Amino acid sequence: MDKMLARLAGMSARYNEINDLLMNTSFSDSREYAKLSKEQSNLQAPVDAYRELTKIMDDIKGNEELL
């Protein structure tokens, strides 16, 4: 499971990097913009699942501390 979480964390970092690039870069080449947009789109579902998973794991830890 640790290997999977590490891989998903890397995907999340790349997603955030692409998001910053798309928001802060002026693209003279529309192909580069399209390439980054497509990569971001492909990462969206696994990153959303990773974020949900980490939230659930944090909730479980918090609930265990209450017991």
N, C-alpha and C positions, 0 to 999 in steps of 0.2 A: 504494500500500500504506500510505503514511503516513496518508492520509485515513481509511482503514478502521481502522487501529490507534487513531487519535485518537477515532473514533466508539465503538469498543469500549471504550476507556479511560473514556469518558464513561458508557457503560452500566455498567461495573464500579463507578465512583464512585457512581452512582445506586443500584445494587444494595446497596452498603455503607451508603449513607445510609438506605435503606428498612429494612435489617436493624437498624441502630441505633434507628430510630424504633419498630420493632415490639418491640424488646427493652426500650426505656427509656420507653415512653409508656403511660400508662393511657388506654384508649379508652372514652369514654362512648358513642360512636357506633359501633356495630358495622359500619355501612356503610363508614366510613373505614378501619377495620381490614381489611375484606374487599377494599376497593379497593387498599390497599397490598400485601396478600398476593398478589392477582392480578398486580399489576405486578411484584412480585418474582419470582413464578413465571414470568412471561413473559420476564424477563431472565436466568433461571437458565442456559439452554442457551448463549446467546451469551457470557455471562460465563465459564462453564466453558471454552468453546472459546478465549476470549481468554487465560485464565490458562494453558491448556495451550500455546498458541502462544507466549506470552512466555517460558515455561519452555524450550521447544524452541529459541527464538531465543537465549536466554542460554546454553544448552548448546552451541550451534553456535559462538558467540563464544568460549566457553571452550576448545573443542576447537581452534579456529583459532589461538588463542594458544599452544597446545602444539606446533603444527607449526612 
